[in-house]
């Protein structure tokens, strides 16, 4: 395995293509209904895994290098152009790009890390839950999700948050906003957040945040993919709720979301300045909300499609099979003479009386009278008469 700049760029391209496929599967409700939310969830996880391994895998022969003679070398020539400043020191455009990439990526990573740390500190200072009614509802919800495991997940009521949320990976807590839920609505809310914890959604979200810091310049990875991750996580939780919540209580589940939405709208300024970014239950996107309500209304969806899962695995493996690199060919040899490269598709002899003019890559090279004396590489080239076609000059590469 090898980590390199071309491998990182190829990884970003692969994640962009996978993101587009995810977007189509997520936004086309007919396709989502056919393949099932679990299948789309698996493709999302594979996309995130791809972002964790920006590597060339040459040893088993999986990755193949595709060399570019025109586009990448042209870009490389521009970004490698040295710029000289005082005292004859110089730097290149590539140096500036790398510095900017590291600075912005580090800033985003520090900002998100500090945000998580501050929220964790704030949670640690909050008083713990003491309501017997909420404790009883929580214990019933916990047993329905985790069955025989001991319940050591704290439930904390917090001011300044818009939505119920799960926070933490090894010692998770459930955060409840100051909303008056009915007992059934509270049961649905706690079920929802416990399923998030069971799915390890918070940990996956943190990994996605780290990947988005690396690929901050790619909007498909830094903006589109995190948004889709959150919606897919919510839909997968909604799907998991089908097996736990009786059909007659799905209206209570929908009402708990509506109450949360109204609370978020009435406390928008306070919430946006604090913790809404870290909540897994995002209610700010109306299109996502409509899709969730539609999904809840039409419970009993197909869970997965083995065909789509196989397709997702194939795409994941395929994303490691290529990497693009520049192929820089020397224009001059050690003596300063022009260097010509044989490309048979555009190399030929042009008969000129008793002589033969050799053209390499459409450009005149030399004239010979005896074709038997030319090097073996040039013997099989086609021979044309002057009237056969018009000769156009092509640059030698």
C-alpha positions as CSV (number, residue, x, y, z in Angstrom):
1,X,0.0,0.0,0.0
2,X,1.2,3.5,-0.8
3,X,0.0,6.9,0.3
4,X,0.6,9.6,-2.3
5,X,-0.9,12.8,-3.6
6,X,-2.3,11.1,-6.8
7,X,-3.8,8.5,-4.5
8,X,-5.5,11.1,-2.3
9,X,-6.9,12.9,-5.3
10,X,-8.1,9.6,-6.8
11,X,-9.8,8.8,-3.4
12,X,-11.6,12.2,-3.5
13,X,-12.7,11.5,-7.1
14,X,-14.0,8.0,-6.1
15,X,-15.9,9.4,-3.1
16,X,-17.4,12.0,-5.3
17,X,-18.7,9.4,-7.8
18,X,-20.0,7.3,-4.9
19,X,-21.7,10.3,-3.4
20,X,-23.5,11.0,-6.7
21,X,-24.8,7.4,-6.8
22,X,-25.9,7.8,-3.1
23,X,-27.7,11.0,-3.9
24,X,-29.6,9.4,-6.7
25,X,-30.6,6.4,-4.5
26,X,-31.6,8.7,-1.6
27,X,-33.5,11.3,-3.5
28,X,-35.3,8.9,-5.9
29,X,-38.0,7.5,-3.6
30,X,-39.0,4.8,-6.1
31,X,-35.4,3.5,-6.2
32,X,-35.0,3.8,-2.4
33,X,-38.2,1.8,-2.0
34,X,-36.9,-0.9,-4.3
35,X,-33.4,-1.4,-2.9
36,X,-34.2,-0.7,0.8
37,X,-32.6,1.7,3.2
38,X,-30.2,-0.9,4.6
39,X,-28.6,-1.3,1.1
40,X,-28.1,2.5,0.8
41,X,-26.8,2.6,4.3
42,X,-24.2,-0.1,3.4
43,X,-23.1,1.9,0.4
44,X,-22.7,5.0,2.6
45,X,-20.5,3.1,5.1
46,X,-18.4,1.8,2.2
47,X,-18.0,5.3,0.9
48,X,-16.8,6.5,4.3
49,X,-14.4,3.5,4.5
50,X,-13.0,4.5,1.1
51,X,-12.3,8.0,2.5
52,X,-10.3,6.4,5.4
53,X,-7.9,4.6,2.9
54,X,-6.5,7.1,0.3
55,X,-4.0,4.4,-0.8
56,X,-2.7,2.7,-3.9
57,X,-2.9,-1.1,-3.5
58,X,-0.2,-2.3,-5.9
59,X,1.0,-5.5,-4.2
60,X,-2.0,-7.7,-5.0
61,X,-2.3,-6.0,-8.4
62,X,-5.5,-4.2,-7.6
63,X,-4.5,-0.7,-8.4
64,X,-3.5,0.2,-12.0
65,X,-1.8,3.5,-12.9
66,X,-3.2,5.4,-15.8
67,X,-0.6,7.9,-17.1
68,X,-1.7,11.2,-18.6
69,X,0.5,12.8,-21.3
70,X,-1.5,16.0,-21.7
71,X,-3.9,17.1,-19.0
72,X,-2.1,16.2,-15.8
73,X,1.3,17.2,-17.1
74,X,-0.1,20.6,-18.2
75,X,-1.6,21.1,-14.7
76,X,1.6,19.9,-13.1
77,X,3.6,22.4,-15.2
78,X,1.5,25.3,-14.0
79,X,1.5,24.4,-10.3
80,X,5.2,23.5,-10.3
81,X,6.2,26.8,-11.8
82,X,8.7,28.4,-9.4
83,X,8.0,32.0,-8.1
84,X,11.1,33.8,-6.9
85,X,11.1,36.4,-4.1
86,X,13.7,38.2,-2.0
87,X,17.2,36.6,-1.5
88,X,16.6,34.3,-4.5
89,X,14.2,32.1,-2.5
90,X,11.5,30.5,-4.5
91,X,8.3,28.5,-4.0
92,X,5.7,27.0,-6.4
93,X,2.0,27.2,-6.7
94,X,1.9,23.6,-5.4
95,X,3.6,24.8,-2.3
96,X,0.9,27.4,-1.7
97,X,-1.9,24.9,-2.4
98,X,-0.4,22.4,0.1
99,X,0.0,25.1,2.7
100,X,-3.5,26.3,2.2
101,X,-4.9,22.8,2.3
102,X,-3.1,22.0,5.6
103,X,-4.0,25.3,7.2
104,X,-7.7,25.2,6.4
105,X,-8.0,21.5,7.1
106,X,-6.2,22.0,10.5
107,X,-8.5,24.9,11.3
108,X,-11.6,22.9,10.6
109,X,-10.4,19.9,12.5
110,X,-9.5,22.1,15.6
111,X,-12.8,23.9,15.3
112,X,-14.8,20.7,15.3
113,X,-12.7,19.1,18.0
114,X,-13.1,22.2,20.3
115,X,-16.8,22.2,19.6
116,X,-17.1,18.5,20.7
117,X,-15.0,19.2,23.7
118,X,-17.0,22.2,24.9
119,X,-20.2,20.3,24.4
120,X,-18.8,17.4,26.4
121,X,-17.8,19.7,29.2
122,X,-21.2,21.3,29.2
123,X,-22.9,17.9,29.4
124,X,-20.6,16.9,32.3
125,X,-21.8,19.9,34.3
126,X,-25.5,19.3,33.7
127,X,-27.6,17.8,36.5
128,X,-28.5,14.2,36.0
129,X,-32.1,12.9,35.4
130,X,-34.2,12.3,38.5
131,X,-37.7,11.9,37.1
132,X,-39.2,8.5,37.9
133,X,-41.6,8.7,35.0
134,X,-38.8,9.3,32.5
135,X,-36.7,6.6,34.1
136,X,-39.4,4.0,33.7
137,X,-40.0,5.0,30.1
138,X,-36.3,4.8,29.4
139,X,-35.9,1.4,31.0
140,X,-38.7,0.0,28.9
141,X,-37.2,1.6,25.7
142,X,-33.7,0.3,26.5
143,X,-34.9,-3.3,27.0
144,X,-36.7,-3.2,23.6
145,X,-33.4,-2.1,21.8
146,X,-30.6,-3.8,23.7
147,X,-32.5,-6.7,25.2
148,X,-30.4,-8.2,28.0
149,X,-27.6,-5.6,28.3
150,X,-27.2,-3.5,31.4
151,X,-28.4,0.1,30.8
152,X,-25.7,2.6,31.7
153,X,-26.7,5.3,29.3
154,X,-27.6,8.6,31.0
155,X,-30.5,10.8,30.0
156,X,-29.9,14.5,30.5
157,X,-32.3,17.4,30.0
158,X,-30.4,20.4,28.5
159,X,-31.3,24.0,27.8
160,X,-30.3,25.4,24.4
161,X,-30.6,22.3,22.3
162,X,-33.2,22.0,19.5
163,X,-33.6,18.2,19.3
164,X,-33.2,15.0,21.2
165,X,-29.7,13.7,20.4
166,X,-27.2,11.0,21.2
167,X,-23.7,12.1,22.2
168,X,-20.6,10.0,22.8
169,X,-19.3,6.6,21.7
170,X,-17.9,4.8,24.7
171,X,-20.0,6.4,27.4
172,X,-23.0,7.8,25.4
173,X,-25.6,10.0,26.8
174,X,-29.1,11.0,25.5
175,X,-29.8,14.7,25.5
176,X,-33.4,15.9,25.8
177,X,-34.5,19.4,25.0
178,X,-37.0,21.2,27.2
179,X,-40.1,19.8,25.4
180,X,-43.2,18.4,27.0
181,X,-43.7,15.0,25.3
182,X,-46.5,12.6,26.1
183,X,-45.4,9.3,27.6
184,X,-45.8,7.5,24.2
185,X,-43.9,10.3,22.4
186,X,-41.1,10.2,24.9
187,X,-40.9,6.4,24.5
188,X,-40.6,6.9,20.7
189,X,-37.9,9.6,21.2
190,X,-35.9,7.4,23.6
191,X,-36.2,4.5,21.2
192,X,-35.0,6.6,18.4
193,X,-31.9,7.8,20.2
194,X,-31.1,4.4,21.6
195,X,-31.1,2.9,18.1
196,X,-28.7,5.7,17.1
197,X,-26.4,4.5,19.9
198,X,-26.8,0.9,18.9
199,X,-25.9,1.7,15.3
200,X,-22.8,3.7,16.5
201,X,-24.0,6.6,14.4
202,X,-22.2,9.2,16.5
203,X,-18.8,7.5,15.9
204,X,-19.5,7.3,12.2
205,X,-20.4,11.0,12.2
206,X,-17.1,11.9,13.9
207,X,-15.2,9.9,11.3
208,X,-17.1,11.7,8.5
209,X,-16.2,15.0,10.1
210,X,-12.5,14.1,10.0
211,X,-12.7,13.0,6.4
212,X,-14.5,16.3,5.5
213,X,-11.6,18.2,7.1
214,X,-9.2,16.4,4.7
215,X,-11.4,16.9,1.6
216,X,-12.7,20.4,2.5
217,X,-12.1,21.6,-1.0
218,X,-14.4,18.9,-2.5
219,X,-18.0,20.0,-2.0
220,X,-19.3,16.4,-2.7
221,X,-17.3,15.1,0.3
222,X,-17.3,18.1,2.7
223,X,-20.9,19.2,2.2
224,X,-23.0,16.7,0.3
225,X,-21.8,13.5,1.9
226,X,-22.2,14.6,5.6
227,X,-25.7,15.8,4.8
228,X,-26.7,12.5,3.2
229,X,-25.1,10.5,6.0
230,X,-27.3,12.3,8.5
231,X,-30.4,11.7,6.5
232,X,-29.6,8.0,5.8
233,X,-28.9,7.5,9.5
234,X,-32.3,8.9,10.3
235,X,-34.1,6.9,7.7
236,X,-32.4,3.7,8.9
237,X,-33.4,4.5,12.5
238,X,-37.0,5.1,11.3
239,X,-36.9,1.8,9.5
240,X,-35.6,0.0,12.7
241,X,-38.5,1.6,14.6
242,X,-41.0,-0.4,12.5
243,X,-40.1,-3.6,14.3
244,X,-40.5,-2.0,17.8
245,X,-43.2,0.6,17.6
246,X,-46.7,-0.7,17.0
247,X,-48.4,0.7,13.8
248,X,-51.0,2.5,15.9
249,X,-48.3,4.5,17.6
250,X,-46.5,5.8,14.5
251,X,-48.6,9.0,14.7
252,X,-47.1,9.6,18.2
253,X,-43.7,9.1,16.7
254,X,-44.5,11.7,14.0
255,X,-45.9,14.1,16.6
256,X,-42.7,13.9,18.6
257,X,-40.8,15.0,15.5
258,X,-43.3,17.9,14.9
259,X,-43.0,19.1,18.5
260,X,-39.2,19.1,18.1
261,X,-39.5,21.0,14.9
262,X,-41.7,23.7,16.5
263,X,-39.3,23.9,19.4
264,X,-36.3,24.3,17.0
265,X,-38.1,27.1,15.1
266,X,-39.0,29.0,18.3
267,X,-35.5,28.8,19.6
268,X,-33.6,29.1,16.4
269,X,-31.1,31.8,17.4
270,X,-30.2,30.2,20.7
271,X,-29.8,26.8,19.2
272,X,-27.8,27.7,16.2
273,X,-25.2,29.4,18.4
274,X,-24.7,26.2,20.5
275,X,-25.2,22.6,19.8
276,X,-27.5,21.9,16.8
277,X,-24.5,20.9,14.7
278,X,-23.8,18.0,17.0
279,X,-27.3,16.6,17.2
280,X,-28.0,13.6,15.1
281,X,-31.7,14.4,14.6
282,X,-31.4,17.3,12.2
283,X,-34.7,19.1,11.5
284,X,-33.5,22.0,9.4
285,X,-34.0,20.5,5.9
286,X,-37.6,20.6,4.8
287,X,-37.0,18.1,2.0
288,X,-35.4,15.6,4.4
289,X,-38.3,16.1,6.8
290,X,-40.9,15.4,4.1
291,X,-39.0,12.2,3.1
292,X,-39.0,11.0,6.7
293,X,-42.7,11.7,7.2
294,X,-43.4,9.8,4.0
295,X,-41.2,6.9,5.2
296,X,-43.0,6.8,8.6
297,X,-46.4,7.0,6.9
298,X,-45.6,4.1,4.6
299,X,-44.0,1.7,7.1
300,X,-43.3,-1.8,6.1
301,X,-40.7,-1.0,3.5
302,X,-38.2,-3.4,2.0
303,X,-35.2,-3.6,4.2
304,X,-32.4,-4.5,1.7
305,X,-31.6,-5.7,-1.8
306,X,-28.8,-8.2,-2.2
307,X,-28.3,-7.1,-5.8
308,X,-27.8,-3.5,-4.8
309,X,-25.4,-4.5,-1.9
310,X,-23.4,-6.6,-4.4
311,X,-23.4,-3.5,-6.7
312,X,-22.2,-1.4,-3.8
313,X,-19.3,-3.8,-3.0
314,X,-18.2,-3.9,-6.6
315,X,-18.2,-0.1,-6.8
316,X,-16.1,0.0,-3.5
317,X,-13.5,-2.4,-4.9
318,X,-13.5,-0.7,-8.3
319,X,-12.7,2.6,-6.6
320,X,-9.3,1.2,-5.6
321,X,-8.4,0.0,-9.1
322,X,-7.2,3.2,-10.7
323,X,-5.0,6.1,-10.0
324,X,-4.0,8.9,-12.4
325,X,-0.5,10.2,-12.6
326,X,1.5,12.4,-15.0
327,X,3.8,10.9,-17.6
328,X,6.5,13.4,-18.3
329,X,8.6,12.6,-21.3
330,X,11.9,14.4,-22.0
331,X,11.8,16.8,-25.0
332,X,15.6,16.8,-25.5
333,X,18.4,14.2,-25.0
334,X,21.7,14.8,-23.3
335,X,23.1,16.4,-26.5
336,X,20.3,18.8,-26.7
337,X,18.7,17.1,-29.7
338,X,14.9,16.7,-30.1
339,X,13.5,13.4,-28.7
340,X,10.8,11.7,-30.8
341,X,8.5,9.0,-29.4
342,X,6.9,6.4,-31.6
343,X,3.1,6.4,-31.6
344,X,2.1,4.0,-34.4
345,X,-1.4,5.5,-34.8
346,X,0.1,8.7,-36.1
347,X,3.5,7.5,-37.6
348,X,4.1,6.5,-41.2
349,X,6.2,6.8,-44.3
350,X,5.4,9.2,-47.1
351,X,6.7,8.1,-50.5
352,X,8.6,10.9,-52.2
353,X,9.8,9.6,-55.5
354,X,12.5,7.0,-54.8
355,X,12.7,8.2,-51.2
356,X,10.6,7.7,-48.1
357,X,10.0,10.5,-45.6
358,X,9.4,9.3,-42.0
359,X,6.8,11.1,-39.9
360,X,6.6,10.4,-36.2
361,X,3.5,11.5,-34.5
362,X,2.6,13.5,-37.6
363,X,5.9,15.4,-37.6
364,X,8.7,15.0,-40.1
365,X,11.7,13.1,-38.8
366,X,14.1,12.1,-41.6
367,X,14.3,10.7,-45.2
368,X,15.6,7.3,-46.3
369,X,16.0,5.5,-49.6
370,X,16.3,1.9,-48.2
371,X,13.6,0.8,-45.8
372,X,15.5,-2.4,-45.0
373,X,18.2,-0.3,-43.2
374,X,15.8,1.5,-40.8
375,X,15.6,0.3,-37.1
376,X,13.2,-2.6,-36.5
377,X,10.7,-0.4,-34.6
378,X,10.2,1.6,-37.8
379,X,9.9,-1.2,-40.3
380,X,6.2,-2.0,-39.9
381,X,5.0,1.5,-40.3
382,X,2.5,2.1,-43.1
383,X,3.6,3.7,-46.4
384,X,1.5,6.3,-48.1
385,X,1.6,8.2,-51.4
386,X,1.5,12.0,-51.3
387,X,-2.0,12.0,-52.8
388,X,-3.5,9.6,-50.3
389,X,-4.3,12.2,-47.6
390,X,-3.4,15.7,-46.5
391,X,-0.5,15.9,-44.1
392,X,-1.2,17.9,-40.9
393,X,1.6,18.8,-38.5
394,X,1.1,17.5,-35.0
395,X,3.2,18.4,-32.0
396,X,5.6,15.7,-30.9
397,X,4.9,14.2,-27.5
